[in-house]
Amino acid sequence: MADQEDKGVLIIYTGGTIGCVPSDPKDPSSPLVVAPWDEVSAQIPSLQLLKNDYPIDAESFEKPIDSTNMRPEFWQHMAEVIAENYDQYNGFVILHGTDTMVYTASALSFMLENLSKPVIITGAQLPIVGRPRNDGEQNLITAIMIANGPFYKLPVVPEVCIFFRDKLLRGNRARKISASGYAGFGSPNYPALGEGGEHIVINEALLRKVSDQPLQVRRRLDTGVINFSIFPGVQDGKLLQQVVLLEGLKAMVLQTYGTGNAPTEENFLDVIESATRKDLVVLDVTQCSEGAVELGTYETSIALLDRGVVGAADITPEAAMCKLMVLLGNEDLSKADINRLVQQNLAGEQSLSVVETKYKEETISLEKEKRRHRLPGVDIPGGWNPEDLKKAVLRLRNVELKTPADAPIEISVFLNISSDDALNTNSVNYAGVFKRQGKQVGNTLVFDITKATQKVLRPNQRLPITIAIDEHPEHKLKWKQAELVLHLVDWERAV
């Protein structure tokens, strides 16, 4: 038992299968309806036992709902209840239907900034009342115990989580994987934070840090977001064009193939470009259950980069939707701000933060006598360790590349050298030589310079980059904007 004063747990009852009963009390096979909390809680003997040890209070929706009827207004209400009772309890348990559980978990993870207490969401595939065999009671009791961790000598879990079956999952990493199985949820791209078998075990190394800042609730949401999954046949652009023209639309989660790939037909790409030009945020998320978007890896994703699409690593489509709602709800953020923040890890929702640093915008042309150019150093963000740098990419935008048909241009990249330094390919500053054929290049050139960047770049450092082309007299490289893109692990930025 914990030494500190035990404040117990507050249950927020929204409804869902866990609280359902037959609509006709005399007919167990009649359609299920959501029952009031008092009727449900009276049927849970183990809940009464826990109440002997510490307070377990409950606040119910005035009219409990099936989770298919979940709305952002209800997320705001849940966040308000948590904020108003934040100092009175050690943790919070939200009882929720399974159909939209991951949306609620994701939304609350972005709305409850600087969280230092557990918010555990759970539910059931079978109702508790009248069902001797059910999963709801164990889900609820274990969720309460995790929410009141100090009493059971468990670590504090300062996150919005889903507990289901035996797994404690980060809420904005979870996905519903079964419509009927007890193991209804999984976390394809992040390990479970804990397990609830014979003993409750929490993996502290995977938890976010307990915040020492006051809880901040981001109450304002903007639902002008749509989820659009591409498919063979979308290439003519007609359907997508109608979506882009929807009134009130401000952002789109574009579910693409593989690591972020999409059709390269002009009809399709023209619609994407028209969307970003009219200030829509277009976020590329993979259709795959596992893996991440890596814009620029393939030519088919470079075309999206050229048209203003951004990627968010391995975020789930549900978390992407909710993240955009919260960011769009912040009236102080511009589209550029949202494009930047949506690529960064704000609440543990993605494994990597994609951090873009832009060099001075100017037209540079390498040809004839001028074969090299030095991009003056720009400040690189801090708050990360050298081992956190997993990938570094140099992008050149608005590119013109001239090469003869039989001779690809060789582009060499050097980091942190002076304008008059020799171009020493044996130096640690040498990032590599990249061969490109003019007819194969779009508007953006992408160079993977990870190995050299890991050796020479440190946080809060200015990084000049020198770009040189070979001596072929007909070769020409021209660009307007250079960007350094870092993929950082364990790097978070608050909104």
Disulfide bonds with the S-S distance in Angstrom:
none
